[in-house]
Amino acid sequence: MSRFENASLQLFVDRLTVRSVLTDEERRAIMALPTHLIVVKARQDFVHINQETSYSCFIASGLVGRFGQTLVGVRQITAFHLAGDMADLHSAVRPIGVGGLTALCETMILRVPHDAIRALAARYPAIAEALWRDCMLDAAILMEWVVNIGRRDAQTRLAHILCEISIRSGRNREVLLDYHFPITQDQLGDASGMTSVHVNRSLKALRDKGLATVKSGQVQIHNWAALAEMGEFNAAYLVADTAPERQKRLLSIP
């Protein structure tokens, strides 16, 4: 395994241990998972809807969108997956894809064989629980996205997404006020159920209100408290499994 692949799997261990306690032996066992590195170009699908796979896809770098689409090909992005995420961990037990996966920018993927994941979970119950908890995080995020798209207005939808990615991008889920988010307005529209024109106007409104600026793949949050209020954002769904004192720190406003 290359240094890059080793460092990438460390991101996955870090993600799991935000919510789960693992021994040194268990951490080493995760780091020893076999991987196959591929590079995916921007706007390229690498798992198709209903495709059967024998591996799960770990995001080593870049940004991935999970998507569904209508019969005429109109897409809805249902989740963003960042570096450190196992985008389709659930496929280890359900190998026929739920939705598709597409690279939103150039992305490096580590394919991890399902057989290796299942063997790891069988040998280490604590790892199995950590993986289960990680899948539950994805389910919690999906629920929030359904509410966001179905019941919030345009500015509120975008504010919520910007707040979520801020915390998910931070080390140990701490708030980042300045972070890289290599996404286009078309892609944000696919994630928020809006046209690119509506996205443009709504982002301008957030900027004019002094809340946040999104430009050239970079997000700057100028007023976290006001942006979170605008987005009806409560980060508890992202950190609910941490110890109370840790949760209090993670949810603190900068």
SULRA-V71615 format. One record per residue. N is the residue number from 1. PSI is psi in whole degrees, 0 to 359 (none if undefined). OMEGA is omega as a letter, one per 30 degrees, with the letter a starting at -180 (999 if undefined). D_LAST is the distance of its C-alpha to the last C-alpha in Angstrom with 2 decimals. Layout:
N;PSI;OMEGA;D_LAST, N;PSI;OMEGA;D_LAST
//
This chain:
1;135;a;38.77, 2;166;l;37.21, 3;323;a;34.29, 4;314;l;32.27, 5;322;l;33.15, 6;314;l;32.41, 7;326;l;28.94, 8;315;l;28.32, 9;332;l;29.43, 10;326;l;27.07, 11;322;a;24.23, 12;319;l;25.93, 13;317;l;26.26, 14;320;l;22.56, 15;314;a;21.91, 16;320;a;24.49, 17;359;l;23.39, 18;327;a;19.90, 19;352;a;22.00, 20;148;l;25.37, 21;122;l;26.99, 22;143;l;29.48, 23;168;l;31.93, 24;321;l;32.56, 25;318;a;35.71, 26;321;l;33.97, 27;317;l;31.39, 28;324;l;34.33, 29;322;l;36.16, 30;318;a;33.41, 31;338;a;33.34, 32;2;l;37.13, 33;138;l;37.12, 34;144;a;39.38, 35;158;l;37.85, 36;119;a;39.20, 37;130;l;37.15, 38;154;l;37.53, 39;128;a;36.02, 40;129;l;35.58, 41;159;l;35.68, 42;140;l;33.37, 43;23;l;34.51, 44;130;l;36.76, 45;138;l;37.12, 46;351;l;37.52, 47;126;a;37.98, 48;157;l;39.97, 49;130;l;40.08, 50;13;l;42.45, 51;136;l;42.91, 52;129;a;43.88, 53;161;l;42.22, 54;16;a;42.81, 55;159;l;39.35, 56;156;a;35.63, 57;115;l;33.41, 58;132;a;30.53, 59;107;l;28.20, 60;322;l;28.27, 61;157;l;26.77, 62;204;a;26.32, 63;134;a;25.57, 64;144;l;27.86, 65;133;l;28.51, 66;139;a;30.43, 67;154;l;32.80, 68;170;l;35.67, 69;158;l;38.15, 70;175;l;40.95, 71;334;l;44.62, 72;5;l;44.56, 73;8;l;41.68, 74;128;a;38.75, 75;150;l;35.61, 76;119;l;32.58, 77;126;a;29.67, 78;355;l;28.58, 79;149;l;25.87, 80;138;l;24.08, 81;127;a;24.52, 82;170;l;22.53, 83;131;a;23.63, 84;348;l;23.91, 85;143;l;25.09, 86;100;a;28.69, 87;327;a;29.18, 88;51;l;32.33, 89;324;l;32.43, 90;338;a;34.28, 91;348;l;37.14, 92;335;l;38.21, 93;350;l;39.74, 94;86;a;40.28, 95;350;l;41.30, 96;120;a;42.00, 97;133;l;38.86, 98;101;a;36.88, 99;177;l;36.01, 100;169;l;35.94, 101;132;l;33.54, 102;144;l;33.16, 103;124;l;31.47, 104;343;l;29.29, 105;178;l;29.46, 106;128;a;31.47, 107;143;l;30.57, 108;127;a;31.83, 109;136;l;32.84, 110;117;l;34.14, 111;126;a;36.74, 112;119;a;37.00, 113;137;l;40.33, 114;320;a;40.28, 115;320;a;42.95, 116;321;l;40.80, 117;315;a;37.84, 118;321;l;40.23, 119;321;l;41.98, 120;315;a;38.75, 121;323;l;37.74, 122;325;a;41.29, 123;325;a;41.33, 124;98;a;37.92, 125;326;l;37.08, 126;324;l;33.57, 127;319;l;32.90, 128;317;l;34.48, 129;320;l;32.11, 130;320;l;29.07, 131;320;l;30.42, 132;314;l;31.10, 133;325;l;27.56, 134;320;l;26.33, 135;325;l;28.69, 136;328;l;27.37, 137;315;l;23.84, 138;322;l;25.51, 139;321;l;27.31, 140;319;l;24.22, 141;317;l;22.68, 142;318;l;26.06, 143;316;l;26.22, 144;323;l;22.93, 145;324;l;24.32, 146;314;l;27.57, 147;319;a;25.96, 148;311;a;23.84, 149;324;a;26.99, 150;334;a;29.38, 151;6;a;27.75, 152;154;l;25.03, 153;178;a;25.65, 154;308;a;25.01, 155;322;l;21.73, 156;319;l;20.31, 157;310;a;21.61, 158;321;l;20.03, 159;319;l;16.59, 160;316;l;16.83, 161;315;a;18.03, 162;322;l;15.33, 163;316;a;12.61, 164;312;a;14.93, 165;329;l;15.65, 166;310;a;12.08, 167;319;a;11.84, 168;336;l;15.51, 169;340;a;15.31, 170;154;l;12.80, 171;130;a;14.52, 172;30;l;14.98, 173;36;l;13.12, 174;155;a;9.56, 175;132;l;7.43, 176;129;l;8.95, 177;350;a;8.52, 178;113;a;12.14, 179;158;a;14.68, 180;131;a;18.44, 181;82;a;19.95, 182;74;a;23.71, 183;148;l;24.86, 184;166;l;27.25, 185;328;l;27.28, 186;317;a;30.33, 187;321;l;28.51, 188;323;l;25.61, 189;319;l;28.45, 190;333;l;30.05, 191;335;a;26.88, 192;1;a;26.28, 193;39;a;29.94, 194;160;l;30.03, 195;160;l;32.11, 196;328;l;30.73, 197;316;l;31.58, 198;321;l;29.54, 199;314;a;26.56, 200;313;a;26.98, 201;321;a;27.14, 202;321;l;24.14, 203;321;l;21.91, 204;320;l;23.29, 205;319;l;22.44, 206;322;l;18.75, 207;315;a;18.87, 208;332;l;20.94, 209;359;l;18.56, 210;26;a;15.80, 211;310;a;13.72, 212;153;l;14.43, 213;131;l;17.24, 214;116;a;19.26, 215;131;l;21.95, 216;44;l;24.17, 217;13;a;22.41, 218;138;l;18.97, 219;130;l;15.93, 220;119;l;13.50, 221;119;a;10.76, 222;331;a;10.69, 223;94;a;9.03, 224;313;a;7.16, 225;316;a;8.23, 226;323;l;11.60, 227;317;l;12.13, 228;322;l;11.67, 229;317;l;13.99, 230;320;a;16.33, 231;5;a;16.57, 232;44;a;17.16, 233;124;l;14.81, 234;116;a;14.54, 235;4;a;13.74, 236;326;a;16.28, 237;342;l;18.97, 238;338;a;17.35, 239;18;a;16.85, 240;340;a;19.54, 241;4;a;21.68, 242;165;l;19.44, 243;150;a;20.04, 244;317;a;18.50, 245;327;l;16.59, 246;319;l;15.21, 247;317;a;14.38, 248;319;l;12.49, 249;319;a;10.24, 250;330;a;10.02, 251;1;a;9.28, 252;149;a;6.44, 253;128;a;3.83, 254;none;999;0.00
//
